[in-house]
Amino acid sequence: MTEHAAEAQTVSVAIFGRDEAEHIGACLHAVAVAGKATQASLHVTVLLNGSRDASADVAAAAIRESGLEARLYSIPHADKTNAINQYLHVLRPRAALHVFVDAYATVRSDALAWLSLRLAEHPAAQAAAAMPSEGRSAAAMRAEMHRHPGLHGSLFALRGSFVERLAVAKIRLPVGLYRGDGLLGAMVMLDQDAASGGWLTERLILVPEASWAAPAWQPWRWRDVQRHLQRKLRQGRARLEWAALRPLIYRDGFAALPQDAGQMVMAGFGSGKPHRAPSFWRDPFASVALARIRQSGPPPAPEALLPRLLLRTEAT
């Protein structure tokens, strides 16, 4: 089989997680089952960013039990966006389809097949977004995705040719950016050209048949409460990031994205800068997020961003 033919029959799945020992095993087993429905060669890359729990051990065991062709990496810096950069520019295999999954998600057995099928049916589309079908917020999220199409980090797919174009253009997401998947969705709909690409939602198709299950949030669990509050803070930070990010990409293009999201926010919200800092009463989470950015130290050292291989397996 030629290299091109092998690429055309390969689905690459990238799984991202931090301290997800409780869920990553189920995630990997579900991906293994879903991969069989695609009738394609499946390759899995697991990237643990800043994990301090037993995620690596659980993931390694699940990979072996599932018989997956997989690579397991650990990255010291706790940042999913950097992990996405490492996958796109360093670790990705050549594949017709690149599927992105959060380690807490359990994909449905037919989800990967539906994503692949819909992209095959829509050759102009460069990405396919799965949609949630379970949980208290699933209906609201589906409605929001119909109003404002985009990529949700739990499960989505990018066409292989789109990923190769990103790599050739050396487009990287700012390290520390919340909702890096959202920025990828913007790149899709603008065809990687903010100045003249034109915003076309047809480049991103919604696939309601492709779905996943996520752990239910339990308000009486302290860990869940902590995660909920941290998510609200990250969402507040995201509002700051997008306010600083939007004028940059429309003026200078995606290739000019800054390396660090925190420095980008400070450049936009510092003293005498173009954006007014949010007041605590109008947006308390964004206000706290900005204070944390101002108090943060320098960007992470380059070596902290690099992946370290923990396990490599062949398909069985």
C-alpha positions in Angstrom: 0.0 0.0 0.0 1.3 3.4 -0.9 1.8 6.2 1.7 -1.1 8.2 0.1 -3.4 5.1 0.2 -2.5 4.4 3.8 -3.2 8.0 4.8 -6.6 7.9 3.0 -7.6 4.9 5.2 -6.4 6.3 8.5 -8.4 8.0 11.3 -6.2 9.6 13.9 -7.7 10.3 17.3 -6.1 12.8 19.7 -7.2 12.5 23.4 -6.4 15.4 25.8 -6.6 15.2 29.5 -5.5 16.5 32.8 -6.1 14.6 36.0 -8.7 12.4 34.4 -7.8 9.0 35.9 -11.4 8.5 36.8 -12.6 8.7 33.2 -9.7 8.2 30.7 -10.0 4.4 30.8 -13.6 4.5 29.7 -12.7 7.1 27.1 -10.1 4.9 25.5 -12.2 1.8 25.5 -15.1 3.7 23.8 -12.7 5.1 21.2 -11.5 1.6 20.4 -15.0 0.4 19.9 -15.9 3.5 17.8 -12.8 3.0 15.7 -14.0 -0.4 14.5 -17.2 1.1 13.0 -15.1 3.4 10.8 -13.6 0.5 8.8 -10.4 2.5 8.8 -7.0 2.1 10.4 -7.2 3.8 13.8 -4.3 5.6 15.4 -4.6 7.1 18.9 -2.4 9.8 20.5 -3.0 10.5 24.2 -1.6 13.8 25.6 -1.7 14.3 29.4 -1.0 17.9 30.2 0.1 18.6 33.8 -1.5 15.5 35.2 -0.6 14.6 38.8 -3.0 11.7 39.3 -2.8 8.1 38.0 -4.0 9.1 34.5 -0.9 7.7 32.8 -1.2 4.3 34.5 -4.9 4.1 33.8 -4.4 5.2 30.2 -1.6 2.7 29.6 -3.7 -0.2 31.0 -6.7 0.8 28.8 -4.5 1.1 25.7 -3.1 -2.4 26.2 -6.5 -3.9 27.1 -8.1 -2.4 24.0 -5.4 -3.5 21.6 -5.0 0.0 20.2 -2.2 1.3 18.1 -1.4 4.3 20.3 1.2 6.6 21.8 0.9 8.0 25.3 2.6 11.3 26.1 3.1 13.4 29.2 3.6 17.2 29.0 4.7 19.1 32.2 2.8 22.3 31.5 -0.9 22.0 32.3 -2.4 23.6 29.2 -4.6 21.8 26.6 -3.9 24.5 23.9 -0.2 23.7 24.0 -1.1 20.0 23.8 -3.1 20.8 20.7 -0.1 22.6 19.2 2.1 19.7 20.0 -0.2 17.3 18.3 -0.8 19.4 15.2 2.8 20.4 14.6 4.9 17.6 16.1 3.0 14.4 16.9 0.3 14.1 14.3 0.4 11.1 11.9 -0.7 11.5 8.3 -4.4 10.8 8.3 -7.6 11.5 6.3 -9.3 12.5 9.5 -8.1 13.9 12.8 -10.6 13.5 15.7 -10.2 15.5 18.9 -11.6 14.0 22.2 -11.5 15.2 25.8 -10.5 12.5 28.2 -13.6 12.8 30.3 -15.9 12.0 27.3 -17.2 8.6 26.3 -17.9 8.7 22.6 -20.8 6.7 21.2 -19.9 3.6 19.3 -21.0 5.1 15.9 -19.7 8.7 16.5 -16.4 8.4 14.6 -18.2 6.7 11.7 -20.8 9.5 11.5 -18.1 12.3 11.5 -16.2 10.5 8.7 -19.4 9.9 6.7 -20.7 13.5 6.9 -17.3 14.9 5.9 -17.3 12.5 2.9 -20.7 13.8 1.9 -19.7 17.4 2.2 -16.4 17.8 0.4 -16.4 21.6 0.9 -16.5 21.2 4.7 -13.2 21.2 6.6 -14.5 20.2 10.1 -17.3 18.2 11.6 -18.7 19.0 15.1 -20.3 16.4 17.2 -23.3 17.4 19.4 -24.1 16.3 23.0 -27.2 14.1 23.5 -27.1 13.5 27.3 -27.0 15.6 30.4 -28.9 18.6 31.8 -27.2 21.1 29.5 -27.2 19.0 26.3 -30.4 20.6 24.8 -29.2 24.1 25.5 -25.8 23.4 24.0 -27.3 21.9 20.9 -29.5 24.9 20.4 -26.5 27.2 20.9 -24.4 25.3 18.4 -27.2 25.6 15.8 -27.3 29.4 16.4 -23.5 29.8 16.5 -21.8 26.8 14.8 -18.4 26.0 16.3 -16.2 23.2 17.6 -16.8 21.8 21.1 -13.7 20.3 22.6 -15.4 17.1 23.8 -15.6 15.7 20.2 -14.9 17.1 16.8 -13.0 16.2 13.6 -10.8 18.1 11.2 -10.1 17.0 7.6 -6.6 15.8 7.1 -5.9 18.3 4.3 -7.0 21.2 6.6 -4.5 20.1 9.3 -1.7 19.8 6.8 -2.4 23.3 5.6 -2.2 24.6 9.2 1.1 22.8 9.7 2.6 24.2 6.5 1.5 27.7 7.5 3.0 27.2 10.9 -0.2 28.5 12.6 0.0 27.9 16.4 -2.5 28.7 19.0 -1.4 31.0 21.8 -0.2 29.0 24.8 -2.7 29.3 27.7 -5.6 30.2 25.5 -9.0 28.9 26.8 -11.2 27.4 24.1 -8.4 26.7 21.6 -11.0 24.5 19.8 -13.1 27.6 19.4 -10.2 29.4 17.6 -9.8 26.3 15.4 -13.4 26.6 14.5 -12.9 30.2 13.5 -10.0 29.2 11.3 -12.2 26.6 9.6 -15.0 29.0 8.8 -12.5 31.7 7.7 -10.5 29.1 5.7 -7.4 30.1 7.6 -7.6 33.6 6.1 -9.2 36.2 8.4 -8.7 39.1 5.9 -10.3 37.6 2.8 -11.4 34.1 3.5 -15.0 35.1 4.2 -16.9 33.6 7.2 -18.7 30.6 5.8 -20.5 28.3 8.2 -20.8 25.7 5.4 -17.1 24.9 6.1 -18.1 23.4 9.4 -20.9 20.9 9.5 -22.9 19.9 12.6 -23.3 16.1 13.1 -26.1 15.5 15.6 -25.8 11.7 15.0 -22.2 11.8 16.4 -22.3 12.3 20.2 -20.7 11.6 23.5 -21.5 11.1 27.2 -19.9 13.2 29.9 -19.9 12.7 33.7 -22.8 14.4 35.3 -22.0 17.4 37.5 -22.9 16.7 41.1 -23.2 19.9 43.2 -22.6 18.0 46.4 -19.2 16.8 45.3 -16.5 19.3 46.3 -14.3 18.3 43.4 -17.2 19.1 41.0 -17.8 22.4 42.6 -14.1 23.3 42.3 -14.2 22.3 38.6 -17.3 24.4 38.0 -15.8 27.5 39.6 -12.5 27.0 37.7 -14.6 26.6 34.4 -16.4 29.9 35.2 -13.0 31.6 35.7 -11.7 30.2 32.4 -14.8 31.4 30.7 -14.2 34.9 32.1 -10.6 34.7 30.9 -11.9 33.6 27.5 -13.9 36.8 27.2 -10.7 38.8 27.8 -8.8 36.7 25.3 -11.3 37.1 22.5 -11.6 40.8 23.0 -7.8 41.0 22.5 -7.6 38.3 19.9 -10.2 39.4 17.4 -8.6 42.6 16.2 -5.2 40.9 15.9 -6.4 38.1 13.5 -8.4 40.5 11.3 -5.5 42.9 11.1 -2.5 40.6 10.8 -4.0 37.1 10.1 -3.7 33.8 12.0 0.0 33.3 11.3 0.7 36.4 13.5 -1.0 34.9 16.6 1.1 35.7 19.7 2.9 32.9 21.4 1.3 33.5 24.9 -2.3 34.2 25.6 -1.6 35.9 28.9 0.8 38.4 27.4 -1.7 39.0 24.6 -4.4 39.9 27.2 -2.0 42.2 29.1 -1.1 44.0 25.8 -4.8 44.6 25.3 -5.9 45.4 28.9 -2.9 47.0 30.5 -2.8 50.6 31.6 -3.5 52.9 28.7 -4.3 50.0 26.4 -7.2 49.9 23.9 -9.6 47.7 26.0 -11.2 48.8 29.3 -10.7 46.3 32.1 -13.9 44.7 33.2 -15.4 45.8 36.5 -16.0 43.2 39.2 -19.7 44.0 39.4 -20.3 43.7 35.7 -18.2 40.6 35.1 -16.7 39.2 38.3 -15.1 36.1 36.7 -13.4 38.1 34.0 -12.2 40.7 36.6 -10.7 37.9 38.8 -9.2 36.3 35.7 -7.5 39.5 34.7 -6.1 40.0 38.2 -4.6 36.5 38.0 -3.1 37.2 34.7 -1.5 40.3 36.0 -0.1 38.4 39.0 1.2 35.5 36.9 4.8 35.0 36.3 6.7 34.7 33.0 5.5 32.3 30.3 6.4 28.6 30.8 9.9 27.5 29.9 10.1 25.9 26.4 11.0 22.5 27.8 7.9 22.5 29.9 5.8 22.5 26.7 7.4 19.5 25.2 5.8 16.0 25.2 7.6 13.0 26.7 6.7 9.6 25.3 5.5 7.1 28.0 4.2 4.3 25.9 4.0 3.2 22.3 1.9 0.1 21.1 1.0 -1.6 17.9 -2.5 -2.6 17.0 -3.5 -6.2 18.1 
